[in-house]
Amino acid sequence: MLFTGFMVFAAGALILAKLERRWLLRALNHDLALDLAVSGLTYALHWGTFSGLMAATVAGLLNSLATGSAKRLIGYIDGDTYYPGVFFVDPRV
């Protein structure tokens, strides 16, 4: 179950990593909505078995940790303003 949860999280993380930086930084501004959407989607997809729900729970928790950490590390965009995190990321790229 844990391994499956890690794989579900990795799939979602790879999809987010393919986004343009500006879109990713804008999505990180709405980290709670992103967490709820990803968790809800994984619960809906894996509904019906205990192991599926546990995998979705692990993926949701990892997603929440990743979005919170990314927001603090690389920052976010609110409107037209970039709020950098620990590491500066050029949002124009």
One Martini backbone bead per residue (centre of mass of N, CA, C, O) as a GRO file, in nm:
protein
   93
    1MET     BB    1   0.057   0.063  -0.021
    2LEU     BB    2   0.295   0.254  -0.003
    3PHE     BB    3   0.407   0.211  -0.286
    4THR     BB    4   0.150   0.297  -0.434
    5GLY     BB    5   0.145   0.583  -0.316
    6PHE     BB    6   0.418   0.669  -0.438
    7MET     BB    7   0.333   0.625  -0.735
    8VAL     BB    8   0.097   0.822  -0.741
    9PHE     BB    9   0.265   1.068  -0.660
   10ALA     BB   10   0.473   1.055  -0.891
   11ALA     BB   11   0.273   1.102  -1.118
   12GLY     BB   12   0.177   1.384  -1.023
   13ALA     BB   13   0.460   1.518  -1.011
   14LEU     BB   14   0.526   1.485  -1.314
   15ILE     BB   15   0.296   1.657  -1.417
   16LEU     BB   16   0.377   1.920  -1.265
   17ALA     BB   17   0.671   1.935  -1.390
   18LYS     BB   18   0.554   1.999  -1.693
   19LEU     BB   19   0.496   2.264  -1.623
   20GLU     BB   20   0.507   2.571  -1.635
   21ARG     BB   21   0.635   2.787  -1.417
   22ARG     BB   22   0.399   2.986  -1.398
   23TRP     BB   23   0.181   2.770  -1.343
   24LEU     BB   24   0.310   2.647  -1.093
   25LEU     BB   25   0.321   2.912  -0.923
   26ARG     BB   26   0.014   2.955  -0.933
   27ALA     BB   27  -0.066   2.684  -0.800
   28LEU     BB   28   0.089   2.742  -0.527
   29ASN     BB   29  -0.111   2.963  -0.431
   30HIS     BB   30  -0.329   2.702  -0.435
   31ASP     BB   31  -0.260   2.455  -0.232
   32LEU     BB   32  -0.528   2.361  -0.110
   33ALA     BB   33  -0.681   2.310  -0.374
   34LEU     BB   34  -0.474   2.109  -0.484
   35ASP     BB   35  -0.497   1.901  -0.258
   36LEU     BB   36  -0.802   1.846  -0.284
   37ALA     BB   37  -0.803   1.759  -0.580
   38VAL     BB   38  -0.600   1.526  -0.567
   39SER     BB   39  -0.731   1.367  -0.339
   40GLY     BB   40  -1.012   1.335  -0.465
   41LEU     BB   41  -0.917   1.190  -0.723
   42THR     BB   42  -0.776   0.948  -0.587
   43TYR     BB   43  -1.020   0.847  -0.434
   44ALA     BB   44  -1.205   0.803  -0.680
   45LEU     BB   45  -1.011   0.601  -0.832
   46HIS     BB   46  -0.966   0.407  -0.546
   47TRP     BB   47  -1.240   0.312  -0.501
   48GLY     BB   48  -1.332  -0.006  -0.306
   49THR     BB   49  -1.056  -0.037  -0.154
   50PHE     BB   50  -0.837  -0.041   0.095
   51SER     BB   51  -0.571  -0.017  -0.065
   52GLY     BB   52  -0.661   0.221  -0.242
   53LEU     BB   53  -0.715   0.424  -0.009
   54MET     BB   54  -0.429   0.413   0.110
   55ALA     BB   55  -0.285   0.512  -0.141
   56ALA     BB   56  -0.440   0.783  -0.155
   57THR     BB   57  -0.350   0.885   0.121
   58VAL     BB   58  -0.048   0.888   0.070
   59ALA     BB   59  -0.060   1.073  -0.178
   60GLY     BB   60  -0.197   1.314  -0.032
   61LEU     BB   61   0.022   1.360   0.182
   62LEU     BB   62   0.260   1.401  -0.014
   63ASN     BB   63   0.134   1.637  -0.164
   64SER     BB   64   0.116   1.828   0.076
   65LEU     BB   65   0.419   1.834   0.135
   66ALA     BB   66   0.514   1.929  -0.148
   67THR     BB   67   0.356   2.198  -0.174
   68GLY     BB   68   0.460   2.330   0.085
   69SER     BB   69   0.762   2.310   0.014
   70ALA     BB   70   0.756   2.455  -0.263
   71LYS     BB   71   0.648   2.725  -0.160
   72ARG     BB   72   0.903   2.775   0.027
   73LEU     BB   73   1.135   2.726  -0.191
   74ILE     BB   74   1.008   2.875  -0.479
   75GLY     BB   75   0.726   2.980  -0.444
   76TYR     BB   76   0.491   3.235  -0.577
   77ILE     BB   77   0.194   3.349  -0.756
   78ASP     BB   78   0.022   3.671  -0.709
   79GLY     BB   79  -0.090   3.752  -0.983
   80ASP     BB   80   0.200   3.960  -1.068
   81THR     BB   81   0.346   3.842  -0.810
   82TYR     BB   82   0.659   3.738  -0.692
   83TYR     BB   83   0.725   3.500  -0.428
   84PRO     BB   84   0.996   3.407  -0.297
   85GLY     BB   85   1.192   3.176  -0.177
   86VAL     BB   86   1.478   3.036  -0.110
   87PHE     BB   87   1.457   2.996  -0.417
   88PHE     BB   88   1.516   3.133  -0.720
   89VAL     BB   89   1.269   3.168  -0.980
   90ASP     BB   90   1.217   3.217  -1.309
   91PRO     BB   91   0.895   3.300  -1.430
   92ARG     BB   92   0.964   3.361  -1.749
   93VAL     BB   93   1.035   3.053  -1.846
   0.00000   0.00000   0.00000
